[in-house]
Amino acid sequence: MGFRFRRSIKLLPGVRINASLSGLSLSLGGRGATVNLSKRGVRRTFGIPGTGLSWSSSSRWDNSGARSGESAAHLRQIEAARRQAEIEERRETVLAEIAASEGHVRDVVNHWRKMPTMPSNEDYLAACNPRPFTFEEPAPHAPEMASEEANLRASNLEVAKRERPLPAGPLVLFIGGSILVGAVGGLATGTLGGSPQAGPLVGVVVAVFGAIVSTLVLVAKTARARHAVADDAFRTNWPAKWEEALRRHDDAVRAWAERRDAAQAEWDREEAERIEFAQRLLGGDPAALDETVSESLGDLDFPFSTECRVAIPDAARGYVLLDLPEIEDVVPERQRQVLADGNVREVGRTNRSGDYALLAAGLALLVARTTFSAGPTLSVVRVAAYTQRRQRRHGVLGDEFVFEAVLRRDEVARLDPATVDPILTLKNTPSRFDLRDDFELKPIEPPAWIYSIDSSHAV
């Protein structure tokens, strides 16, 4: 059997410190209720004195001094909260990325809503009026006599400074004389009974003062001579200088007037061509209509690859052949989804065909509205659209026409780009536009008029 050692010391009433081979402990309380604190933990004892009945419980300390059972549970809660916070942060980051990606898809699908504003009849008529000419280059300013005089005087003074530098000979003579006078004065001061220290000091002061005064006198004399020379040169040169300034101004004015007249002549020529072209448009000239419609459709900026071909057979009808973008280029097949644990998985995109049908129908409205805006006499525009699809029989990619939209000017002019439903709009017109149950565009027979469109009209 092993040895035991235990000693108890009373510190205060109800407070005792216990020493044993296992270490120190502290007891609080008295008979009936005692709490013992040691490195092993906390032991609580409650009993009824004299009966022998008691109850005790104990718990261990963790490293921070808390009870181990409660601390472990608390740590587990903290760790779980930390993991949940990390998951939520990761979810928010991925959700933001997905939202940005899906927002881009929505922007592409709804790009057609950027329709041009339909001009009014007054706008078309105003295009036939000449616009006023403006020349942005200002006319040359007349020379100012005071400024020209100041410039000439400054120039003459600079010449005089170069021609009449500060004379080095007299300057050396004056400074040497000052030093000599100072030396003599200092010697005289020492000889006539002054202190030995006073002589050199007087000599230095006299020499420095004399050198400064002589230098200032020489500089002032030279400056007066320079100004006199500059004034003489100004009186001699000023009449010719002023006459030259006036002549330069006249030459600059004539050159400016020539540039203005040339610019106005070019403006008048371009205005005459523009007005003549606008009158041809208002008169329904097919060639003018074809040109302006092709340019307007070519200026459309799409976030995907597409192409239009145009034909204007007469003043009232317009035909546009539209090469739709591939569905893979505008609506991805799959999209990302965030799971509850923060992980990401890819799933098939729902209503992909519906999004593509919305884009295709919207492009028909955009193309028609642009065509009507550029062609003031057009009353009906037909838009035939095709896309590349893999043929089901032999699996080869080929062009497949999916709709022909027949749109009238008054109908398109009333559309609100922000709220219009292009699919419903085409269904309510005499168009060939049909969807399957999954919103896939059904193929149609190519309209006969497409073969009259020259490939050179592609825009």
Summary of the structure (lengths in Angstrom):
residues: 459
radius of gyration: 51.1
end to end distance: 105.9
largest distance: 138.1
contacts: 1237
relative contact order: 0.09
helix: 52%
strand: 20%
